[in-house]
Amino acid sequence: VFDLGRFFSKVDEFPLFFWGGSDEYELFFSEALEAARICANKYMVKSCGKDGFHIRVRLHPFHVIRINKMLSCAGADR
């Protein structure tokens, strides 16, 4: 769950509300969600100001995939 912008505000204070959903099963990695959060936050701060918006992203994972870290130092292949 990501909460960005002005946290303690009522719904009536903002003129626009957006809800999105997907009918298809999608596969999102946590790195992609973090990049989307950073990009959306930068755009909204530039266009609306720091306290001019509130973004809440809620995800419901149905299938959790973990990425195994690979060793990348010298001699890691031995």
PDB file of N, CA, C and O in Angstrom:
ATOM      1  N   VAL A   1       0.846  -1.173   0.000  1.00  0.00           N
ATOM      2  CA  VAL A   1       0.000   0.000   0.000  1.00  0.00           C
ATOM      3  C   VAL A   1       0.892   1.236   0.000  1.00  0.00           C
ATOM      4  O   VAL A   1       1.793   1.364   0.829  1.00  0.00           O
ATOM      5  N   PHE A   2       0.635   2.129  -0.922  1.00  0.00           N
ATOM      6  CA  PHE A   2       1.354   3.394  -0.991  1.00  0.00           C
ATOM      7  C   PHE A   2       0.385   4.515  -0.653  1.00  0.00           C
ATOM      8  O   PHE A   2      -0.728   4.547  -1.179  1.00  0.00           O
ATOM      9  N   ASP A   3       0.783   5.424   0.205  1.00  0.00           N
ATOM     10  CA  ASP A   3       0.032   6.638   0.504  1.00  0.00           C
ATOM     11  C   ASP A   3       0.948   7.817   0.244  1.00  0.00           C
ATOM     12  O   ASP A   3       2.007   7.932   0.860  1.00  0.00           O
ATOM     13  N   LEU A   4       0.549   8.693  -0.664  1.00  0.00           N
ATOM     14  CA  LEU A   4       1.362   9.843  -1.040  1.00  0.00           C
ATOM     15  C   LEU A   4       0.519  11.108  -0.967  1.00  0.00           C
ATOM     16  O   LEU A   4      -0.699  11.056  -1.138  1.00  0.00           O
ATOM     17  N   GLY A   5       1.157  12.234  -0.716  1.00  0.00           N
ATOM     18  CA  GLY A   5       0.462  13.517  -0.713  1.00  0.00           C
ATOM     19  C   GLY A   5      -0.103  13.851   0.651  1.00  0.00           C
ATOM     20  O   GLY A   5       0.487  13.517   1.679  1.00  0.00           O
ATOM     21  N   ARG A   6      -1.263  14.520   0.655  1.00  0.00           N
ATOM     22  CA  ARG A   6      -1.905  14.945   1.898  1.00  0.00           C
ATOM     23  C   ARG A   6      -2.726  13.776   2.449  1.00  0.00           C
ATOM     24  O   ARG A   6      -3.748  13.400   1.875  1.00  0.00           O
ATOM     25  N   PHE A   7      -2.271  13.212   3.556  1.00  0.00           N
ATOM     26  CA  PHE A   7      -2.875  11.992   4.088  1.00  0.00           C
ATOM     27  C   PHE A   7      -4.231  12.236   4.737  1.00  0.00           C
ATOM     28  O   PHE A   7      -5.202  11.544   4.430  1.00  0.00           O
ATOM     29  N   PHE A   8      -4.301  13.206   5.622  1.00  0.00           N
ATOM     30  CA  PHE A   8      -5.496  13.409   6.439  1.00  0.00           C
ATOM     31  C   PHE A   8      -6.411  14.431   5.776  1.00  0.00           C
ATOM     32  O   PHE A   8      -6.586  15.538   6.286  1.00  0.00           O
ATOM     33  N   SER A   9      -6.982  14.066   4.661  1.00  0.00           N
ATOM     34  CA  SER A   9      -7.898  14.951   3.954  1.00  0.00           C
ATOM     35  C   SER A   9      -9.147  14.163   3.588  1.00  0.00           C
ATOM     36  O   SER A   9      -9.107  12.946   3.407  1.00  0.00           O
ATOM     37  N   LYS A  10     -10.251  14.882   3.485  1.00  0.00           N
ATOM     38  CA  LYS A  10     -11.512  14.238   3.133  1.00  0.00           C
ATOM     39  C   LYS A  10     -11.630  14.134   1.619  1.00  0.00           C
ATOM     40  O   LYS A  10     -10.928  14.825   0.880  1.00  0.00           O
ATOM     41  N   VAL A  11     -12.507  13.282   1.177  1.00  0.00           N
ATOM     42  CA  VAL A  11     -12.692  13.061  -0.255  1.00  0.00           C
ATOM     43  C   VAL A  11     -13.254  14.307  -0.930  1.00  0.00           C
ATOM     44  O   VAL A  11     -12.942  14.570  -2.092  1.00  0.00           O
ATOM     45  N   ASP A  12     -14.076  15.079  -0.222  1.00  0.00           N
ATOM     46  CA  ASP A  12     -14.713  16.258  -0.805  1.00  0.00           C
ATOM     47  C   ASP A  12     -13.727  17.392  -1.082  1.00  0.00           C
ATOM     48  O   ASP A  12     -14.070  18.326  -1.808  1.00  0.00           O
ATOM     49  N   GLU A  13     -12.534  17.342  -0.536  1.00  0.00           N
ATOM     50  CA  GLU A  13     -11.564  18.419  -0.726  1.00  0.00           C
ATOM     51  C   GLU A  13     -10.900  18.386  -2.098  1.00  0.00           C
ATOM     52  O   GLU A  13     -10.325  19.388  -2.522  1.00  0.00           O
ATOM     53  N   PHE A  14     -10.965  17.267  -2.793  1.00  0.00           N
ATOM     54  CA  PHE A  14     -10.324  17.145  -4.100  1.00  0.00           C
ATOM     55  C   PHE A  14     -11.392  17.062  -5.186  1.00  0.00           C
ATOM     56  O   PHE A  14     -12.400  16.376  -5.009  1.00  0.00           O
ATOM     57  N   PRO A  15     -11.184  17.754  -6.309  1.00  0.00           N
ATOM     58  CA  PRO A  15     -12.225  17.779  -7.351  1.00  0.00           C
ATOM     59  C   PRO A  15     -12.257  16.540  -8.243  1.00  0.00           C
ATOM     60  O   PRO A  15     -13.205  16.368  -9.009  1.00  0.00           O
ATOM     61  N   LEU A  16     -11.252  15.677  -8.167  1.00  0.00           N
ATOM     62  CA  LEU A  16     -11.170  14.540  -9.077  1.00  0.00           C
ATOM     63  C   LEU A  16     -10.912  13.258  -8.303  1.00  0.00           C
ATOM     64  O   LEU A  16     -10.110  13.225  -7.370  1.00  0.00           O
ATOM     65  N   PHE A  17     -11.607  12.204  -8.710  1.00  0.00           N
ATOM     66  CA  PHE A  17     -11.431  10.892  -8.099  1.00  0.00           C
ATOM     67  C   PHE A  17     -11.268   9.887  -9.225  1.00  0.00           C
ATOM     68  O   PHE A  17     -11.993   9.944 -10.218  1.00  0.00           O
ATOM     69  N   PHE A  18     -10.330   8.975  -9.081  1.00  0.00           N
ATOM     70  CA  PHE A  18     -10.093   7.959 -10.099  1.00  0.00           C
ATOM     71  C   PHE A  18      -9.957   6.608  -9.429  1.00  0.00           C
ATOM     72  O   PHE A  18      -9.237   6.463  -8.441  1.00  0.00           O
ATOM     73  N   TRP A  19     -10.651   5.621  -9.969  1.00  0.00           N
ATOM     74  CA  TRP A  19     -10.524   4.249  -9.493  1.00  0.00           C
ATOM     75  C   TRP A  19     -10.239   3.394 -10.715  1.00  0.00           C
ATOM     76  O   TRP A  19     -10.925   3.511 -11.730  1.00  0.00           O
ATOM     77  N   GLY A  20      -9.244   2.544 -10.625  1.00  0.00           N
ATOM     78  CA  GLY A  20      -8.899   1.693 -11.754  1.00  0.00           C
ATOM     79  C   GLY A  20      -8.833   0.239 -11.344  1.00  0.00           C
ATOM     80  O   GLY A  20      -8.466  -0.095 -10.217  1.00  0.00           O
ATOM     81  N   GLY A  21      -9.186  -0.597 -12.256  1.00  0.00           N
ATOM     82  CA  GLY A  21      -9.133  -2.036 -12.022  1.00  0.00           C
ATOM     83  C   GLY A  21      -8.774  -2.740 -13.317  1.00  0.00           C
ATOM     84  O   GLY A  21      -8.775  -2.130 -14.387  1.00  0.00           O
ATOM     85  N   SER A  22      -8.472  -4.000 -13.219  1.00  0.00           N
ATOM     86  CA  SER A  22      -8.082  -4.770 -14.395  1.00  0.00           C
ATOM     87  C   SER A  22      -8.922  -6.035 -14.471  1.00  0.00           C
ATOM     88  O   SER A  22      -9.149  -6.712 -13.469  1.00  0.00           O
ATOM     89  N   ASP A  23      -9.378  -6.337 -15.676  1.00  0.00           N
ATOM     90  CA  ASP A  23     -10.133  -7.569 -15.898  1.00  0.00           C
ATOM     91  C   ASP A  23      -9.215  -8.749 -16.197  1.00  0.00           C
ATOM     92  O   ASP A  23      -9.646  -9.901 -16.147  1.00  0.00           O
ATOM     93  N   GLU A  24      -7.968  -8.470 -16.502  1.00  0.00           N
ATOM     94  CA  GLU A  24      -6.999  -9.499 -16.845  1.00  0.00           C
ATOM     95  C   GLU A  24      -6.064  -9.736 -15.667  1.00  0.00           C
ATOM     96  O   GLU A  24      -5.868  -8.858 -14.826  1.00  0.00           O
ATOM     97  N   TYR A  25      -5.497 -10.917 -15.618  1.00  0.00           N
ATOM     98  CA  TYR A  25      -4.477 -11.200 -14.623  1.00  0.00           C
ATOM     99  C   TYR A  25      -3.161 -10.593 -15.098  1.00  0.00           C
ATOM    100  O   TYR A  25      -2.697 -10.882 -16.201  1.00  0.00           O
ATOM    101  N   GLU A  26      -2.577  -9.766 -14.276  1.00  0.00           N
ATOM    102  CA  GLU A  26      -1.337  -9.077 -14.625  1.00  0.00           C
ATOM    103  C   GLU A  26      -0.239  -9.512 -13.667  1.00  0.00           C
ATOM    104  O   GLU A  26      -0.513  -9.958 -12.553  1.00  0.00           O
ATOM    105  N   LEU A  27       0.989  -9.379 -14.103  1.00  0.00           N
ATOM    106  CA  LEU A  27       2.149  -9.714 -13.292  1.00  0.00           C
ATOM    107  C   LEU A  27       2.967  -8.445 -13.096  1.00  0.00           C
ATOM    108  O   LEU A  27       3.552  -7.927 -14.047  1.00  0.00           O
ATOM    109  N   PHE A  28       3.008  -7.944 -11.870  1.00  0.00           N
ATOM    110  CA  PHE A  28       3.750  -6.734 -11.547  1.00  0.00           C
ATOM    111  C   PHE A  28       4.869  -7.089 -10.584  1.00  0.00           C
ATOM    112  O   PHE A  28       4.657  -7.812  -9.611  1.00  0.00           O
ATOM    113  N   PHE A  29       6.040  -6.585 -10.855  1.00  0.00           N
ATOM    114  CA  PHE A  29       7.155  -6.741  -9.936  1.00  0.00           C
ATOM    115  C   PHE A  29       7.182  -5.556  -8.988  1.00  0.00           C
ATOM    116  O   PHE A  29       6.693  -4.477  -9.321  1.00  0.00           O
ATOM    117  N   SER A  30       7.748  -5.753  -7.817  1.00  0.00           N
ATOM    118  CA  SER A  30       7.792  -4.682  -6.825  1.00  0.00           C
ATOM    119  C   SER A  30       8.644  -3.514  -7.305  1.00  0.00           C
ATOM    120  O   SER A  30       8.376  -2.367  -6.944  1.00  0.00           O
ATOM    121  N   GLU A  31       9.669  -3.788  -8.114  1.00  0.00           N
ATOM    122  CA  GLU A  31      10.504  -2.709  -8.645  1.00  0.00           C
ATOM    123  C   GLU A  31       9.708  -1.822  -9.598  1.00  0.00           C
ATOM    124  O   GLU A  31       9.897  -0.605  -9.615  1.00  0.00           O
ATOM    125  N   ALA A  32       8.826  -2.414 -10.385  1.00  0.00           N
ATOM    126  CA  ALA A  32       7.998  -1.637 -11.306  1.00  0.00           C
ATOM    127  C   ALA A  32       6.993  -0.782 -10.548  1.00  0.00           C
ATOM    128  O   ALA A  32       6.738   0.360 -10.929  1.00  0.00           O
ATOM    129  N   LEU A  33       6.424  -1.321  -9.484  1.00  0.00           N
ATOM    130  CA  LEU A  33       5.489  -0.538  -8.678  1.00  0.00           C
ATOM    131  C   LEU A  33       6.187   0.617  -7.979  1.00  0.00           C
ATOM    132  O   LEU A  33       5.625   1.706  -7.870  1.00  0.00           O
ATOM    133  N   GLU A  34       7.396   0.392  -7.509  1.00  0.00           N
ATOM    134  CA  GLU A  34       8.160   1.459  -6.860  1.00  0.00           C
ATOM    135  C   GLU A  34       8.510   2.552  -7.863  1.00  0.00           C
ATOM    136  O   GLU A  34       8.438   3.735  -7.529  1.00  0.00           O
ATOM    137  N   ALA A  35       8.885   2.182  -9.078  1.00  0.00           N
ATOM    138  CA  ALA A  35       9.187   3.171 -10.111  1.00  0.00           C
ATOM    139  C   ALA A  35       7.935   3.965 -10.488  1.00  0.00           C
ATOM    140  O   ALA A  35       8.016   5.175 -10.700  1.00  0.00           O
ATOM    141  N   ALA A  36       6.789   3.307 -10.575  1.00  0.00           N
ATOM    142  CA  ALA A  36       5.538   4.006 -10.878  1.00  0.00           C
ATOM    143  C   ALA A  36       5.157   4.958  -9.755  1.00  0.00           C
ATOM    144  O   ALA A  36       4.655   6.050 -10.017  1.00  0.00           O
ATOM    145  N   ARG A  37       5.386   4.565  -8.520  1.00  0.00           N
ATOM    146  CA  ARG A  37       5.084   5.431  -7.383  1.00  0.00           C
ATOM    147  C   ARG A  37       5.945   6.685  -7.410  1.00  0.00           C
ATOM    148  O   ARG A  37       5.440   7.786  -7.191  1.00  0.00           O
ATOM    149  N   ILE A  38       7.237   6.532  -7.675  1.00  0.00           N
ATOM    150  CA  ILE A  38       8.146   7.678  -7.712  1.00  0.00           C
ATOM    151  C   ILE A  38       7.776   8.617  -8.857  1.00  0.00           C
ATOM    152  O   ILE A  38       7.770   9.835  -8.682  1.00  0.00           O
ATOM    153  N   CYS A  39       7.469   8.063 -10.017  1.00  0.00           N
ATOM    154  CA  CYS A  39       7.109   8.870 -11.177  1.00  0.00           C
ATOM    155  C   CYS A  39       5.807   9.633 -10.939  1.00  0.00           C
ATOM    156  O   CYS A  39       5.723  10.821 -11.251  1.00  0.00           O
ATOM    157  N   ALA A  40       4.798   8.969 -10.393  1.00  0.00           N
ATOM    158  CA  ALA A  40       3.518   9.628 -10.120  1.00  0.00           C
ATOM    159  C   ALA A  40       3.674  10.709  -9.065  1.00  0.00           C
ATOM    160  O   ALA A  40       3.069  11.776  -9.180  1.00  0.00           O
ATOM    161  N   ASN A  41       4.467  10.453  -8.049  1.00  0.00           N
ATOM    162  CA  ASN A  41       4.674  11.436  -6.993  1.00  0.00           C
ATOM    163  C   ASN A  41       5.371  12.682  -7.538  1.00  0.00           C
ATOM    164  O   ASN A  41       4.964  13.798  -7.215  1.00  0.00           O
ATOM    165  N   LYS A  42       6.411  12.518  -8.355  1.00  0.00           N
ATOM    166  CA  LYS A  42       7.118  13.667  -8.926  1.00  0.00           C
ATOM    167  C   LYS A  42       6.200  14.493  -9.819  1.00  0.00           C
ATOM    168  O   LYS A  42       6.220  15.722  -9.765  1.00  0.00           O
ATOM    169  N   TYR A  43       5.401  13.825 -10.632  1.00  0.00           N
ATOM    170  CA  TYR A  43       4.497  14.539 -11.531  1.00  0.00           C
ATOM    171  C   TYR A  43       3.437  15.315 -10.754  1.00  0.00           C
ATOM    172  O   TYR A  43       3.155  16.470 -11.072  1.00  0.00           O
ATOM    173  N   MET A  44       2.854  14.692  -9.746  1.00  0.00           N
ATOM    174  CA  MET A  44       1.799  15.360  -8.982  1.00  0.00           C
ATOM    175  C   MET A  44       2.342  16.504  -8.139  1.00  0.00           C
ATOM    176  O   MET A  44       1.658  17.514  -7.974  1.00  0.00           O
ATOM    177  N   VAL A  45       3.539  16.377  -7.607  1.00  0.00           N
ATOM    178  CA  VAL A  45       4.137  17.473  -6.835  1.00  0.00           C
ATOM    179  C   VAL A  45       4.416  18.661  -7.744  1.00  0.00           C
ATOM    180  O   VAL A  45       4.206  19.805  -7.339  1.00  0.00           O
ATOM    181  N   LYS A  46       4.887  18.413  -8.975  1.00  0.00           N
ATOM    182  CA  LYS A  46       5.150  19.510  -9.906  1.00  0.00           C
ATOM    183  C   LYS A  46       3.867  20.197 -10.352  1.00  0.00           C
ATOM    184  O   LYS A  46       3.840  21.421 -10.473  1.00  0.00           O
ATOM    185  N   SER A  47       2.808  19.441 -10.597  1.00  0.00           N
ATOM    186  CA  SER A  47       1.592  20.029 -11.158  1.00  0.00           C
ATOM    187  C   SER A  47       0.623  20.548 -10.100  1.00  0.00           C
ATOM    188  O   SER A  47      -0.065  21.538 -10.348  1.00  0.00           O
ATOM    189  N   CYS A  48       0.546  19.913  -8.927  1.00  0.00           N
ATOM    190  CA  CYS A  48      -0.452  20.297  -7.923  1.00  0.00           C
ATOM    191  C   CYS A  48       0.144  20.861  -6.647  1.00  0.00           C
ATOM    192  O   CYS A  48      -0.583  21.436  -5.836  1.00  0.00           O
ATOM    193  N   GLY A  49       1.423  20.716  -6.449  1.00  0.00           N
ATOM    194  CA  GLY A  49       2.021  21.127  -5.186  1.00  0.00           C
ATOM    195  C   GLY A  49       2.078  19.953  -4.222  1.00  0.00           C
ATOM    196  O   GLY A  49       1.488  18.900  -4.464  1.00  0.00           O
ATOM    197  N   LYS A  50       2.794  20.153  -3.131  1.00  0.00           N
ATOM    198  CA  LYS A  50       3.021  19.047  -2.200  1.00  0.00           C
ATOM    199  C   LYS A  50       1.749  18.605  -1.479  1.00  0.00           C
ATOM    200  O   LYS A  50       1.580  17.417  -1.202  1.00  0.00           O
ATOM    201  N   ASP A  51       0.860  19.537  -1.176  1.00  0.00           N
ATOM    202  CA  ASP A  51      -0.364  19.202  -0.446  1.00  0.00           C
ATOM    203  C   ASP A  51      -1.610  19.290  -1.315  1.00  0.00           C
ATOM    204  O   ASP A  51      -2.714  19.415  -0.784  1.00  0.00           O
ATOM    205  N   GLY A  52      -1.468  19.229  -2.620  1.00  0.00           N
ATOM    206  CA  GLY A  52      -2.617  19.365  -3.502  1.00  0.00           C
ATOM    207  C   GLY A  52      -3.190  18.056  -4.007  1.00  0.00           C
ATOM    208  O   GLY A  52      -4.053  18.066  -4.884  1.00  0.00           O
ATOM    209  N   PHE A  53      -2.740  16.943  -3.483  1.00  0.00           N
ATOM    210  CA  PHE A  53      -3.211  15.651  -3.984  1.00  0.00           C
ATOM    211  C   PHE A  53      -3.064  14.591  -2.903  1.00  0.00           C
ATOM    212  O   PHE A  53      -2.387  14.793  -1.894  1.00  0.00           O
ATOM    213  N   HIS A  54      -3.707  13.469  -3.135  1.00  0.00           N
ATOM    214  CA  HIS A  54      -3.555  12.284  -2.293  1.00  0.00           C
ATOM    215  C   HIS A  54      -3.666  11.068  -3.199  1.00  0.00           C
ATOM    216  O   HIS A  54      -4.676  10.879  -3.877  1.00  0.00           O
ATOM    217  N   ILE A  55      -2.634  10.251  -3.207  1.00  0.00           N
ATOM    218  CA  ILE A  55      -2.620   9.021  -4.005  1.00  0.00           C
ATOM    219  C   ILE A  55      -2.547   7.841  -3.054  1.00  0.00           C
ATOM    220  O   ILE A  55      -1.698   7.790  -2.164  1.00  0.00           O
ATOM    221  N   ARG A  56      -3.445   6.904  -3.255  1.00  0.00           N
ATOM    222  CA  ARG A  56      -3.416   5.659  -2.482  1.00  0.00           C
ATOM    223  C   ARG A  56      -3.461   4.497  -3.468  1.00  0.00           C
ATOM    224  O   ARG A  56      -4.388   4.383  -4.269  1.00  0.00           O
ATOM    225  N   VAL A  57      -2.464   3.652  -3.399  1.00  0.00           N
ATOM    226  CA  VAL A  57      -2.389   2.479  -4.273  1.00  0.00           C
ATOM    227  C   VAL A  57      -2.515   1.250  -3.393  1.00  0.00           C
ATOM    228  O   VAL A  57      -1.728   1.043  -2.469  1.00  0.00           O
ATOM    229  N   ARG A  58      -3.509   0.444  -3.693  1.00  0.00           N
ATOM    230  CA  ARG A  58      -3.714  -0.808  -2.960  1.00  0.00           C
ATOM    231  C   ARG A  58      -3.654  -1.953  -3.953  1.00  0.00           C
ATOM    232  O   ARG A  58      -4.349  -1.952  -4.969  1.00  0.00           O
ATOM    233  N   LEU A  59      -2.832  -2.904  -3.652  1.00  0.00           N
ATOM    234  CA  LEU A  59      -2.695  -4.074  -4.510  1.00  0.00           C
ATOM    235  C   LEU A  59      -3.060  -5.324  -3.734  1.00  0.00           C
ATOM    236  O   LEU A  59      -2.795  -5.436  -2.538  1.00  0.00           O
ATOM    237  N   HIS A  60      -3.666  -6.247  -4.432  1.00  0.00           N
ATOM    238  CA  HIS A  60      -4.026  -7.520  -3.829  1.00  0.00           C
ATOM    239  C   HIS A  60      -3.287  -8.615  -4.584  1.00  0.00           C
ATOM    240  O   HIS A  60      -3.746  -9.050  -5.640  1.00  0.00           O
ATOM    241  N   PRO A  61      -2.150  -9.071  -4.061  1.00  0.00           N
ATOM    242  CA  PRO A  61      -1.375 -10.075  -4.804  1.00  0.00           C
ATOM    243  C   PRO A  61      -2.047 -11.443  -4.753  1.00  0.00           C
ATOM    244  O   PRO A  61      -2.454 -11.919  -3.694  1.00  0.00           O
ATOM    245  N   PHE A  62      -2.147 -12.049  -5.910  1.00  0.00           N
ATOM    246  CA  PHE A  62      -2.694 -13.391  -5.994  1.00  0.00           C
ATOM    247  C   PHE A  62      -1.594 -14.430  -6.147  1.00  0.00           C
ATOM    248  O   PHE A  62      -1.770 -15.591  -5.778  1.00  0.00           O
ATOM    249  N   HIS A  63      -0.469 -14.012  -6.688  1.00  0.00           N
ATOM    250  CA  HIS A  63       0.652 -14.919  -6.902  1.00  0.00           C
ATOM    251  C   HIS A  63       1.927 -14.141  -6.615  1.00  0.00           C
ATOM    252  O   HIS A  63       2.238 -13.179  -7.318  1.00  0.00           O
ATOM    253  N   VAL A  64       2.651 -14.540  -5.609  1.00  0.00           N
ATOM    254  CA  VAL A  64       3.854 -13.828  -5.194  1.00  0.00           C
ATOM    255  C   VAL A  64       5.058 -14.509  -5.819  1.00  0.00           C
ATOM    256  O   VAL A  64       5.260 -15.712  -5.650  1.00  0.00           O
ATOM    257  N   ILE A  65       5.855 -13.736  -6.542  1.00  0.00           N
ATOM    258  CA  ILE A  65       7.068 -14.245  -7.170  1.00  0.00           C
ATOM    259  C   ILE A  65       8.246 -13.528  -6.542  1.00  0.00           C
ATOM    260  O   ILE A  65       8.261 -12.300  -6.454  1.00  0.00           O
ATOM    261  N   ARG A  66       9.219 -14.282  -6.111  1.00  0.00           N
ATOM    262  CA  ARG A  66      10.411 -13.694  -5.514  1.00  0.00           C
ATOM    263  C   ARG A  66      11.575 -13.849  -6.475  1.00  0.00           C
ATOM    264  O   ARG A  66      11.717 -14.874  -7.140  1.00  0.00           O
ATOM    265  N   ILE A  67      12.404 -12.816  -6.537  1.00  0.00           N
ATOM    266  CA  ILE A  67      13.585 -12.844  -7.391  1.00  0.00           C
ATOM    267  C   ILE A  67      14.782 -13.201  -6.532  1.00  0.00           C
ATOM    268  O   ILE A  67      15.051 -12.539  -5.529  1.00  0.00           O
ATOM    269  N   ASN A  68      15.507 -14.249  -6.919  1.00  0.00           N
ATOM    270  CA  ASN A  68      16.710 -14.633  -6.189  1.00  0.00           C
ATOM    271  C   ASN A  68      17.860 -13.724  -6.597  1.00  0.00           C
ATOM    272  O   ASN A  68      18.113 -13.527  -7.785  1.00  0.00           O
ATOM    273  N   LYS A  69      18.548 -13.178  -5.620  1.00  0.00           N
ATOM    274  CA  LYS A  69      19.694 -12.315  -5.889  1.00  0.00           C
ATOM    275  C   LYS A  69      20.866 -13.176  -6.358  1.00  0.00           C
ATOM    276  O   LYS A  69      21.109 -14.258  -5.824  1.00  0.00           O
ATOM    277  N   MET A  70      21.573 -12.690  -7.343  1.00  0.00           N
ATOM    278  CA  MET A  70      22.737 -13.393  -7.872  1.00  0.00           C
ATOM    279  C   MET A  70      24.001 -12.716  -7.356  1.00  0.00           C
ATOM    280  O   MET A  70      24.040 -11.495  -7.202  1.00  0.00           O
ATOM    281  N   LEU A  71      25.023 -13.504  -7.091  1.00  0.00           N
ATOM    282  CA  LEU A  71      26.298 -12.942  -6.658  1.00  0.00           C
ATOM    283  C   LEU A  71      27.007 -12.327  -7.861  1.00  0.00           C
ATOM    284  O   LEU A  71      27.052 -12.927  -8.935  1.00  0.00           O
ATOM    285  N   SER A  72      27.555 -11.137  -7.677  1.00  0.00           N
ATOM    286  CA  SER A  72      28.176 -10.457  -8.810  1.00  0.00           C
ATOM    287  C   SER A  72      29.605 -10.012  -8.524  1.00  0.00           C
ATOM    288  O   SER A  72      30.144  -9.175  -9.248  1.00  0.00           O
ATOM    289  N   CYS A  73      30.218 -10.548  -7.496  1.00  0.00           N
ATOM    290  CA  CYS A  73      31.593 -10.145  -7.198  1.00  0.00           C
ATOM    291  C   CYS A  73      32.567 -11.134  -7.845  1.00  0.00           C
ATOM    292  O   CYS A  73      32.160 -12.165  -8.379  1.00  0.00           O
ATOM    293  N   ALA A  74      33.848 -10.803  -7.789  1.00  0.00           N
ATOM    294  CA  ALA A  74      34.865 -11.645  -8.415  1.00  0.00           C
ATOM    295  C   ALA A  74      34.924 -13.008  -7.729  1.00  0.00           C
ATOM    296  O   ALA A  74      34.930 -13.091  -6.501  1.00  0.00           O
ATOM    297  N   GLY A  75      34.967 -14.059  -8.516  1.00  0.00           N
ATOM    298  CA  GLY A  75      35.032 -15.409  -7.980  1.00  0.00           C
ATOM    299  C   GLY A  75      33.689 -15.973  -7.565  1.00  0.00           C
ATOM    300  O   GLY A  75      33.640 -17.009  -6.902  1.00  0.00           O
ATOM    301  N   ALA A  76      32.594 -15.318  -7.937  1.00  0.00           N
ATOM    302  CA  ALA A  76      31.275 -15.786  -7.528  1.00  0.00           C
ATOM    303  C   ALA A  76      30.840 -17.026  -8.296  1.00  0.00           C
ATOM    304  O   ALA A  76      29.932 -17.734  -7.861  1.00  0.00           O
ATOM    305  N   ASP A  77      31.475 -17.299  -9.434  1.00  0.00           N
ATOM    306  CA  ASP A  77      31.077 -18.453 -10.229  1.00  0.00           C
ATOM    307  C   ASP A  77      31.823 -19.722  -9.837  1.00  0.00           C
ATOM    308  O   ASP A  77      31.667 -20.748 -10.498  1.00  0.00           O
ATOM    309  N   ARG A  78      32.607 -19.679  -8.811  1.00  0.00           N
ATOM    310  CA  ARG A  78      33.376 -20.861  -8.395  1.00  0.00           C
ATOM    311  C   ARG A  78      32.831 -21.442  -7.114  1.00  0.00           C
ATOM    312  O   ARG A  78      33.354 -22.439  -6.617  1.00  0.00           O
TER     313      ARG A  78
END
